[in-house]
Amino acid sequence: MQDHSKLEPATYPVRLSGLNKSGFELELFAYVLETEFDAFLQVQEELLLQVVDVVEASGTSFALLIEGRDTTKGPGLEKTES
């Protein structure tokens, strides 16, 4: 992030903002030097992809929370004897 030309220098702290069942929550903050929303989104995308590259280069990956539903239990699904 420190070399990105569209960021205000020295304004990008990274903080541990929480812990949950999937892993750590990190908060990244930066002042993006753009006035057009589409240009801001492009910079944001570039930065997020850089984060992905850094995480993967360190030999780890992101936790993906996959929620499921047990469809074998619930009202109307009781086992009946035939």
N, C-alpha and C positions, 0 to 999 in steps of 0.2 A: 504494500500500500504506500510505503514511503516514497516510491518513485513515480507514482501516478500523477500526471500533470494536471488533472482536474480535481485534485484534493487540496484543501487548505493545509499547508505544511504543519506537521506536529499536532494534528487534531484528531487522531484516530486511536483512542484508547480501546483496549479489549478487556472486558471484565467478565468474571464468572458471575452470572446473574441468577443461577438456580441449579437445582438438582432435581431430577425426577426419575421415574422408573425406566426411562429410555437412556438416560445419560446426563451429561453436563449441558447446561444452557449457557452459551456465551453471548455477550452483547458487544457488537462492534459499532463504533460511532465515528463518523467522519463528516466534515463539511465539504459538500460537493460544489465545485465552482461552476455551476450551470444555472441558467435562468429558464431554459426551456424544459418542460417536463419530459419529453421524449429523449432528450439528450441526457437528462438525469437518470432515466431508466436504463439507458445504455451503459453509463458509468456504473450504476448499481449492479447490473448484470456482469460486467467485467470484474468487479470486485468480488462478487459472490463466486464466480468461476475460479478466481485466484485462491479464494479460501478453500474450495474443493481441491484444487491442485496441491496446496500446502498440506492439507489433511492426508490426502492419498500419498504424497511423497514421504510423509512421516511413517508410513507403513500401517496406517489405521484407516478407518472408514466411519461414516456417519451411521448412527443408530436409526433404523427405520421402524417406527411403531406400526405394527400390524394388529389391528383389532379384529377379533372374530366374534361370532355369535354362535352359541351352542344351540343348534336347531333340533337337538334330540330331547330337550326338556322344555317344559312350559305348559301353559293351559292348552288342553285339548290334545296333548302329545303323550299322555300316559299310556303305558303298555297295557294292552288288553290280552287276555288269554283266549286263544281260539280253540 
